[in-house]
Amino acid sequence: MSRLSTLRVVAAGVALTFGSTGCWEQWSVDWWPQMKWQKAVQAFEQTGQPSAPAGFVPPEGTIPFGRAPVTSQMPLAAAEALLNPRPASLANLDNGKKKFETFCSPCHGLAGLGDGTVAGPPFGKGPFAGVLPIAGPIGGQITKNFTDGHIYTVISQGIRRMPSYKRIRSDDRWDIVNYVRYLNGQGHVPPQTAQAATQPQGATQ
């Protein structure tokens, strides 16, 4: 083989080697960038842009559509400003009453007067002293200063000796909020709803 032929073979080998490397392997993103290894910014990844330091994190206080708010992950002011998504109706007041009697009445009492079966002095005779009323002459004065979001957050997270009741479905927690408002004559309850809610169970209209 002549020297020229040898050089041609070597040149072809070098071209083949570097050409195939450029197609199949990427040694450096600066020298041989490829589509399969291109840089991409993923969701929630830092972008490095001063105008977007948190990447694709949703704006503060937003809630994913169709999901219940997680108050423990929200600033207190945002949690207390939550709007009640369940306008008072006969159906959700009835549900709120049932959930209240199940989860809340052992401490707060069936009428919200702080005299539940386990509540102690000053309103009850049980072992847990200092249970606050949430309805009636005293409780009504307390709850009227609370937003719906505040009551929902207290149910969700608990406060002081009151435990968290986040095991209650979010919609049921809001129904309890509506029922607490109803007990105190607070909130916007349609007249026909309020009238129906006061009837004994099983009564016909």
trRosetta pair geometry for C-beta under 8 A, 3 or more apart (Angstrom, degrees):
i j d omega theta_ij theta_ji phi_ij phi_ji
1 5 4.7 -118 -176 88 93 129
1 6 5.6 114 124 -60 116 85
1 9 7.7 -4 175 -10 148 140
2 5 4.7 98 57 6 79 102
2 6 7.0 -138 98 -7 43 87
3 6 5.5 -53 -151 34 34 115
3 7 6.5 35 152 -19 66 103
4 7 5.8 -53 -151 35 32 111
4 8 6.5 34 150 -20 64 104
5 8 5.5 -53 -151 34 34 113
5 9 6.4 34 152 -20 67 103
6 9 5.8 -54 -151 34 33 110
6 10 6.4 30 153 -16 66 106
7 10 5.7 -54 -146 39 32 111
7 11 6.1 33 155 -20 66 108
8 11 5.7 -54 -144 38 29 111
8 12 6.2 30 155 -19 64 107
9 12 5.8 -55 -148 37 29 111
9 13 6.4 31 152 -20 63 105
10 13 5.7 -55 -150 35 31 112
10 14 6.4 30 153 -18 65 104
11 14 5.8 -53 -147 36 31 110
11 15 6.2 30 154 -17 65 108
12 15 5.7 -54 -145 39 31 111
12 16 6.1 31 155 -20 65 108
13 16 5.7 -56 -145 37 29 110
13 17 6.2 30 156 -21 65 107
14 17 5.7 -55 -146 35 29 111
14 18 6.3 11 163 -3 66 109
15 18 6.4 -63 -142 47 25 97
15 19 5.6 26 161 -21 64 118
16 19 5.7 -57 -135 41 23 112
16 20 6.1 17 166 -14 63 109
17 20 6.5 -64 -149 38 20 101
17 21 6.3 19 155 -18 61 112
18 21 5.4 -53 -142 37 34 115
18 22 6.3 38 157 -24 65 103
19 22 5.8 -54 -153 31 29 112
19 23 6.8 19 152 -13 62 108
20 23 5.7 -60 -151 39 37 108
20 24 5.8 -6 166 11 74 116
21 24 6.6 -75 -128 52 24 83
21 25 5.1 -47 -155 53 68 105
21 27 7.2 10 167 -25 116 111
21 32 7.5 -71 128 -124 87 170
22 32 5.4 -138 -129 -139 71 125
25 32 8.0 41 102 107 59 149
26 29 6.8 41 165 -79 124 56
26 32 5.3 -161 -135 98 68 104
26 33 7.3 42 -140 -124 124 24
26 34 5.1 -120 -78 9 123 118
26 36 8.0 -160 -27 73 133 93
26 37 4.9 -105 20 28 167 159
27 31 6.6 -23 78 67 97 123
27 32 6.0 66 36 31 79 126
28 31 4.1 55 74 24 120 100
28 32 6.0 96 58 26 70 79
29 32 7.9 -75 -109 68 17 53
29 33 5.4 48 -167 -96 59 84
29 37 6.7 -131 -100 126 93 114
29 39 6.9 72 -168 -46 144 100
30 33 7.4 34 -90 -49 7 95
33 37 7.1 -142 -157 82 58 96
33 38 6.5 63 179 -100 104 74
34 37 5.0 59 64 28 93 96
34 38 7.0 -123 94 -48 43 74
35 38 5.6 -21 -146 -24 34 118
41 45 5.3 -158 -167 77 73 124
41 47 5.7 30 -143 -110 149 79
41 55 7.3 -166 175 -141 115 102
42 45 4.5 86 61 -19 75 130
43 55 7.6 116 -178 146 34 121
43 56 5.0 -81 -146 68 63 144
44 55 5.5 94 -165 100 20 140
44 56 5.7 -76 -55 61 39 92
44 57 6.2 74 -120 -69 73 73
45 55 5.2 161 75 -128 36 148
45 56 7.5 31 33 11 59 99
46 53 7.3 -18 -142 -177 91 51
46 54 7.8 -65 -108 -142 68 19
46 55 5.3 -101 -94 -53 26 110
47 52 5.1 16 43 94 141 112
47 53 7.9 -131 45 -117 90 16
47 55 5.2 148 -25 -105 87 66
49 52 4.6 30 80 42 114 90
49 53 7.5 -128 83 -67 59 43
50 53 6.6 2 -150 -64 34 90
52 55 6.5 84 146 -93 101 16
54 57 4.0 -64 148 33 115 125
58 62 4.5 -108 151 67 123 131
58 64 7.7 -153 -35 -70 164 73
59 62 5.1 86 67 -21 79 121
60 75 7.3 27 178 -3 118 119
60 78 7.1 -128 152 -74 90 153
61 74 6.7 77 -112 -145 56 107
61 75 7.4 -46 -77 33 88 102
61 78 4.3 -140 -111 -137 98 135
61 81 8.0 -12 -148 72 127 123
63 67 6.3 -151 169 76 90 90
63 69 5.0 -65 -109 -91 136 83
64 67 4.3 32 78 23 100 130
68 170 3.3 -155 -121 -65 135 158
69 74 6.7 -4 177 -30 109 144
69 79 7.4 159 143 -123 132 74
69 82 5.8 -132 32 -116 168 139
69 170 7.4 131 33 -140 63 133
70 73 4.5 31 104 21 110 113
70 74 7.0 150 89 -21 60 94
71 74 5.4 -65 -147 36 42 113
71 79 4.3 80 -149 -133 97 125
71 82 7.5 -76 -96 -29 102 146
71 152 7.3 167 -62 119 143 90
71 153 4.5 175 -164 -123 156 85
71 156 4.8 108 26 91 131 148
71 157 5.7 -105 93 -37 120 115
72 156 7.5 -140 -34 134 84 112
72 157 5.8 144 -74 -100 88 113
74 78 4.6 -119 174 89 110 116
74 79 4.5 138 91 -61 122 89
75 78 4.6 85 61 9 86 106
75 79 7.0 -157 90 -9 41 87
76 79 5.7 -57 -148 36 32 111
76 80 6.2 24 158 -14 67 108
76 153 7.8 104 -145 177 66 162
77 80 6.0 -59 -146 40 29 106
77 81 6.2 23 155 -16 63 113
78 81 5.7 -62 -145 41 30 109
78 82 7.4 61 150 -52 59 78
79 82 6.0 -20 -168 -21 38 112
79 149 5.9 162 145 165 49 108
79 150 7.8 95 118 -93 85 44
79 152 8.0 -147 173 87 85 96
79 153 4.4 85 152 -96 119 137
80 147 5.3 104 173 49 80 130
80 149 4.6 122 -174 102 25 113
80 150 4.5 26 -133 -72 92 80
80 153 6.3 -62 -77 2 60 147
81 147 6.8 -15 -98 135 32 168
81 149 5.5 -18 51 31 12 168
82 147 7.8 136 52 127 63 121
82 148 7.1 -105 92 98 81 87
82 149 3.4 138 44 -115 79 110
82 152 6.1 -83 80 65 134 141
82 153 7.3 143 18 -49 128 99
83 148 7.2 51 -153 70 32 127
83 149 7.1 -18 -47 -58 24 107
84 87 7.5 120 114 -77 106 40
84 148 4.2 -61 -47 150 111 159
84 149 7.7 -133 -51 -55 70 63
84 152 7.5 174 -94 -46 81 135
84 174 5.6 139 -150 -154 86 108
84 177 6.1 -149 -111 103 124 141
84 178 7.2 129 -172 -65 145 88
85 174 6.5 -56 49 -130 75 165
86 89 8.0 -97 170 12 84 98
86 92 5.4 -179 163 -150 124 168
86 171 6.4 108 -62 -151 145 78
86 174 4.5 117 25 125 125 131
86 175 6.3 -53 112 -69 154 67
86 178 6.5 -88 102 -40 105 134
87 188 7.4 -43 -153 86 94 105
88 92 6.7 -135 -139 75 40 110
88 93 6.0 47 -163 -59 89 105
88 178 4.7 161 -98 -156 86 120
88 181 7.1 -112 -75 82 134 128
88 182 6.8 145 -141 -66 137 106
88 187 6.0 109 -31 134 140 129
88 188 6.6 177 28 87 118 59
88 189 4.5 -63 111 -105 150 75
88 190 7.2 -172 96 6 96 75
88 193 6.2 142 133 124 95 156
89 92 5.2 75 52 20 85 94
89 93 6.7 -153 84 -6 36 91
89 190 7.4 22 -111 21 56 119
89 193 5.8 -125 -151 -115 35 138
90 93 5.9 -60 -142 40 25 110
90 94 6.2 27 159 -21 63 108
90 192 7.8 -58 -50 120 117 82
90 193 4.8 -144 -56 -134 74 81
90 196 4.9 -16 -113 90 127 138
90 197 6.3 -157 -126 -61 72 85
91 94 6.0 -60 -153 34 25 109
91 95 6.5 20 152 -13 63 108
92 95 5.2 -48 -142 41 42 114
92 96 5.9 49 153 -24 68 103
92 171 7.9 -106 -127 169 115 93
92 174 7.6 -30 -176 106 134 91
92 175 4.4 -133 -178 -115 90 102
92 178 5.8 54 121 54 109 158
93 96 5.5 -50 -142 37 31 113
93 97 6.3 39 153 -25 63 102
93 175 7.3 -159 -82 -165 22 89
93 178 5.9 -108 -89 125 69 117
93 179 5.8 132 -149 -89 64 78
93 182 5.7 81 -136 -52 117 161
93 189 7.4 62 -75 -134 140 121
93 193 6.5 126 0 171 143 109
93 197 5.0 -49 123 -103 143 135
94 97 5.7 -48 -150 30 31 114
94 98 6.7 29 152 -16 62 103
94 197 7.1 -146 -64 -116 73 87
95 98 5.8 -55 -152 36 34 110
95 99 6.3 26 154 -12 68 108
95 172 6.6 -113 151 -120 112 75
95 175 4.6 -40 96 -180 103 160
96 99 5.8 -57 -144 42 32 106
96 100 5.9 36 155 -24 66 109
96 172 7.5 160 -97 -165 57 58
96 175 3.5 -149 -70 150 88 82
96 176 4.9 174 -150 -79 89 31
96 177 7.4 -98 -132 42 133 41
96 178 5.1 -144 -52 68 163 93
96 179 3.2 -174 129 -32 120 116
96 180 7.8 -110 169 -11 128 64
96 182 7.6 126 90 16 139 129
97 100 5.7 -54 -144 36 27 113
97 101 6.3 25 158 -17 63 107
97 179 5.3 174 -65 -128 56 138
97 197 7.7 167 -45 -158 138 104
98 101 6.0 -56 -148 36 28 108
98 102 6.4 24 154 -17 63 110
99 102 5.6 -58 -147 39 33 111
99 103 5.9 -11 171 16 71 113
99 104 7.6 57 128 -2 68 104
99 168 6.4 93 -164 -148 126 130
99 172 4.8 153 -94 -179 159 107
99 173 8.0 -121 144 -77 153 34
99 175 6.2 98 27 89 137 112
99 176 5.3 -94 98 -70 120 100
99 179 7.7 170 60 9 92 149
100 103 6.9 -74 -129 53 20 80
100 104 4.6 -41 -158 41 63 126
100 105 6.3 83 142 -40 71 91
100 112 7.9 -37 -180 -68 131 97
100 176 5.3 143 -71 -131 86 89
100 179 5.1 -125 -33 103 141 148
100 180 7.3 165 -107 -58 134 76
101 104 7.4 -21 -49 53 13 82
101 105 4.8 6 -138 -9 44 140
101 110 6.3 23 -114 -124 89 81
102 105 7.5 80 16 23 15 103
103 106 7.9 -73 172 14 21 102
103 165 5.8 91 176 -142 139 142
103 168 6.2 -38 -56 -72 169 133
103 176 7.6 -52 64 -99 121 146
104 107 6.8 -79 -175 50 48 90
104 108 5.0 -22 162 33 90 124
104 112 7.7 -2 137 -97 125 79
104 134 8.0 -59 179 36 129 145
104 176 6.7 137 -30 -153 140 127
105 108 6.1 -78 -110 66 31 79
105 109 5.9 -30 -153 144 71 11
105 110 4.9 33 -139 -81 129 51
105 116 5.5 153 159 -113 50 113
106 116 4.8 91 148 169 23 136
106 117 5.6 -53 -146 45 66 96
106 118 5.2 24 162 13 93 111
106 119 7.9 151 141 -28 51 85
107 114 7.8 -28 148 -139 70 51
107 116 4.6 90 102 40 3 148
107 118 5.9 -42 -87 70 62 100
107 119 5.3 105 -161 -66 51 99
107 128 6.7 -45 -124 83 97 142
107 131 4.9 -161 177 -137 92 141
107 162 7.6 168 110 -111 171 93
108 112 5.2 -10 153 -130 114 52
108 113 7.5 123 167 41 66 32
108 114 6.0 -35 -144 -85 54 42
108 116 5.6 48 42 -36 25 121
108 119 7.3 112 -72 -60 18 141
108 131 6.5 -147 -86 164 50 119
108 132 7.8 -15 -112 84 90 57
108 133 6.9 113 -157 -132 83 42
108 134 5.4 -17 -151 14 136 110
108 135 7.9 85 165 12 115 94
109 112 6.0 -124 74 -25 90 8
109 113 4.7 -47 75 47 154 74
109 114 6.0 -23 -1 34 120 15
109 115 4.3 46 -81 57 138 66
109 116 4.5 -133 -60 -59 52 64
109 119 6.8 -56 -46 16 89 146
109 123 7.6 -89 -32 134 138 124
109 124 7.3 -163 -64 -79 108 114
109 133 7.5 -20 32 -118 125 82
110 116 7.8 129 -24 -102 55 76
111 135 6.0 -125 151 85 67 130
111 136 6.7 72 132 -55 107 108
111 183 6.8 150 -171 -151 58 122
112 133 6.1 89 142 -171 68 76
112 134 4.5 -87 -168 70 109 80
112 135 3.0 72 90 15 131 113
112 136 6.5 -176 94 -10 88 91
112 139 5.5 -165 140 116 103 169
112 180 6.7 129 -109 -129 148 76
112 183 5.0 87 11 149 146 160
112 184 7.8 -80 96 -52 155 88
113 123 6.1 -164 137 -178 81 135
113 133 4.8 -18 -161 -124 33 119
113 135 6.4 -64 -63 74 56 84
113 136 4.8 56 -104 -20 86 149
113 139 6.8 -129 -111 -10 39 133
114 119 5.8 178 169 -177 59 156
114 123 3.8 73 103 63 104 158
114 124 6.5 -130 137 -28 66 99
114 131 4.8 165 -156 107 85 89
114 132 5.7 -98 -98 144 125 18
114 133 3.5 -84 -18 -65 109 69
114 134 7.5 130 -57 -6 82 62
114 138 7.7 -37 2 80 134 128
114 139 6.9 178 -29 -63 102 118
115 119 5.7 -142 -135 76 18 134
115 123 4.5 -109 -70 144 80 95
115 124 4.3 158 -141 -81 52 82
115 125 8.0 35 -159 -1 85 72
115 133 7.7 9 -17 -90 76 99
116 119 4.3 98 49 -9 76 110
116 124 6.1 -32 52 -97 46 150
116 126 6.9 -29 97 0 70 145
116 131 6.7 -77 29 128 102 165
117 124 7.6 -171 -112 -162 3 133
117 126 5.9 91 140 -72 40 134
118 124 7.5 34 90 136 26 155
118 126 4.1 164 -169 168 23 158
118 127 6.3 -37 -167 40 76 83
118 128 5.3 37 142 14 90 115
119 123 6.2 -21 136 81 130 94
119 124 3.2 112 97 11 89 155
119 125 8.0 55 88 29 66 37
119 126 5.0 89 51 38 27 118
119 128 5.8 -59 -117 74 38 94
119 131 3.9 -84 -130 34 109 147
120 124 5.5 -55 -66 81 7 94
120 125 6.9 -2 -128 176 51 9
120 126 5.0 -103 -63 79 63 59
120 127 5.6 -64 -59 125 119 9
120 128 5.2 180 -1 72 99 31
120 129 3.8 -57 86 -75 123 59
120 130 7.3 8 69 6 96 54
120 131 7.1 122 37 0 58 100
121 124 7.1 -121 -59 61 25 54
121 125 7.8 47 -57 -98 65 38
121 129 5.1 -7 59 -127 73 100
121 130 7.8 18 92 -42 61 50
122 129 7.7 63 -27 -159 51 88
122 130 7.9 51 -1 -88 76 42
123 131 6.7 -98 52 74 114 90
123 133 6.2 140 -85 -54 169 102
124 128 7.9 17 72 68 134 74
124 131 6.4 13 9 44 127 125
128 131 5.9 66 112 -47 104 108
128 161 7.4 173 -162 138 116 144
130 161 7.7 93 88 28 116 144
132 139 7.0 129 150 -103 82 88
132 142 6.6 158 167 -146 126 178
133 136 5.5 -50 167 47 141 117
133 138 4.9 87 59 81 130 107
133 139 3.5 -107 126 -53 89 110
133 142 7.4 144 85 19 72 135
134 139 4.4 67 122 -161 6 127
134 142 6.8 -92 -123 79 50 123
134 143 5.6 75 -169 -58 75 126
134 180 5.8 -48 142 -145 122 115
134 183 7.6 66 109 83 85 141
134 184 8.0 -91 144 -50 66 121
135 139 4.4 -7 17 91 17 138
135 140 6.1 40 -155 -58 43 78
135 143 7.2 -5 -79 5 52 144
135 180 6.8 -143 -64 -154 103 67
135 183 3.9 -54 -115 134 144 124
135 184 5.3 -136 -127 -65 79 83
136 139 5.0 69 45 29 78 104
136 140 6.1 -147 77 -16 25 96
137 140 6.4 -48 -133 30 11 111
137 141 7.2 9 157 -15 49 107
138 141 6.1 -63 -162 32 31 108
138 142 6.8 24 147 -16 66 107
139 142 5.4 -57 -151 35 40 112
139 143 6.0 23 161 -11 76 109
139 184 7.0 -124 112 -87 92 115
140 143 6.2 -57 -134 42 29 100
140 144 6.1 37 165 -31 64 107
140 184 4.2 155 -116 -141 89 107
140 185 7.5 14 -132 37 131 92
140 186 7.5 167 -148 -35 88 115
141 144 6.3 -47 -142 24 24 113
141 145 7.8 19 158 -14 52 105
142 145 6.6 -76 -177 31 33 104
142 146 7.3 18 142 -16 68 112
143 146 5.3 -59 -153 32 50 114
143 151 7.0 36 -144 -82 99 126
143 180 6.2 -147 -147 154 154 113
143 181 7.6 -155 145 -91 131 54
143 184 5.6 -154 73 -40 131 165
143 186 6.9 -152 113 13 109 157
144 184 6.9 -154 -62 154 85 143
144 186 6.0 -164 -102 -96 79 141
146 150 4.2 -127 -167 82 94 134
146 151 5.4 100 133 -50 132 88
147 150 4.6 108 53 -3 76 99
147 151 7.4 -145 94 0 46 81
148 151 5.9 -56 -152 38 36 107
148 152 6.1 36 151 -18 68 109
148 174 7.7 39 173 -140 116 80
148 177 5.2 80 -154 171 87 140
148 181 7.6 -20 -96 -55 95 131
148 187 8.0 80 -77 -99 114 116
149 152 5.6 -55 -144 40 31 113
149 153 6.1 33 156 -22 66 107
150 153 5.7 -56 -147 36 28 111
150 154 6.4 29 154 -20 64 104
151 154 5.7 -51 -148 34 32 112
151 155 6.5 33 152 -17 64 104
151 176 8.0 -151 145 108 113 91
151 177 4.9 132 98 -119 126 96
151 180 6.2 -158 -165 67 152 153
152 155 5.8 -55 -152 36 31 110
152 156 6.2 27 152 -19 65 112
152 173 5.6 92 -141 140 81 114
152 174 6.3 7 -104 -88 121 65
152 177 5.5 -26 -65 -64 84 139
153 156 5.5 -57 -143 40 32 112
153 157 5.8 -8 171 14 70 114
154 157 6.8 -69 -126 54 21 83
154 158 7.1 34 -175 -138 55 9
154 159 5.0 -37 -138 -16 92 124
154 162 7.0 25 175 95 94 145
155 165 5.1 -58 180 59 74 114
155 168 7.0 -56 161 54 114 136
155 173 4.9 162 108 -149 142 107
155 176 6.2 127 -107 83 157 140
155 177 7.4 -113 -8 -60 143 88
156 164 6.5 -11 147 -153 37 91
156 165 7.0 -80 -95 66 22 67
156 166 5.0 55 -159 -87 66 87
156 173 6.4 42 -65 -149 84 160
157 164 5.4 -42 -159 -107 22 101
157 166 7.3 45 -71 -52 40 110
158 162 4.8 -170 -155 107 78 75
158 163 4.7 -69 -104 169 139 18
158 164 4.1 -84 -19 -59 108 54
158 165 7.2 123 -66 -9 81 67
159 162 5.2 16 52 52 64 113
164 167 8.0 107 121 -8 86 79
165 168 4.9 16 150 1 98 115
165 173 7.2 152 103 -102 105 106
168 172 4.9 -117 171 90 98 120
168 173 5.2 123 105 -64 116 86
168 176 7.5 17 149 -17 156 138
169 172 4.3 87 63 7 88 108
169 173 7.1 -151 94 -11 45 83
170 173 5.6 -52 -152 29 33 113
170 174 6.8 29 153 -14 65 102
171 174 5.8 -54 -153 37 35 110
171 175 6.4 38 148 -21 66 104
172 175 5.3 -51 -148 35 37 115
172 176 6.6 43 150 -23 65 98
173 176 5.6 -48 -154 30 35 113
173 177 6.8 41 145 -21 63 99
174 177 5.3 -45 -154 30 40 118
174 178 6.7 42 148 -19 65 99
175 178 5.5 -47 -151 34 38 114
175 179 6.4 38 150 -20 66 103
176 179 5.5 -54 -147 37 34 111
176 180 6.4 38 152 -21 66 101
177 180 5.8 -52 -150 33 30 111
177 181 6.6 31 150 -17 63 105
178 181 5.6 -55 -153 37 33 113
178 182 6.3 36 149 -23 66 105
178 187 6.8 -172 -139 142 63 172
178 189 7.9 121 -173 -90 95 102
179 182 5.3 -49 -146 34 36 116
179 183 6.5 43 152 -24 65 99
180 183 5.7 -47 -150 29 33 114
180 184 6.8 12 156 -2 61 109
181 184 6.1 -74 -154 48 31 99
181 186 4.4 -103 -157 83 78 91
181 187 3.5 43 164 -12 141 132
181 189 7.4 166 116 -46 108 112
182 185 7.6 38 -170 -71 31 28
182 186 7.8 -94 -50 51 19 63
182 187 7.0 -51 -60 52 55 126
182 189 5.9 88 -103 -75 89 153
182 194 7.2 -175 -143 -114 100 83
182 197 6.5 -63 -172 129 144 162
189 193 5.4 -125 177 86 86 118
189 194 4.7 98 123 -62 122 102
189 197 7.9 -56 -178 11 138 144
190 193 4.3 86 65 4 89 109
190 194 7.0 -165 87 -8 45 84
191 194 5.8 -57 -146 37 32 109
191 195 6.2 30 158 -19 67 107
192 195 5.7 -52 -144 37 32 112
192 196 6.3 31 157 -18 64 108
193 196 5.9 -59 -148 38 29 108
193 197 6.2 28 156 -22 65 109
194 197 5.8 -55 -145 34 29 111
194 198 6.7 26 158 -21 62 106
195 198 6.2 -61 -156 30 30 108
195 199 7.4 38 148 -31 61 98
196 199 5.9 -46 -162 13 40 115
196 205 7.0 -24 -112 -88 95 126
199 203 4.4 -124 169 64 112 135
199 205 7.4 -100 -58 -83 172 78
200 203 4.9 99 64 -30 77 117
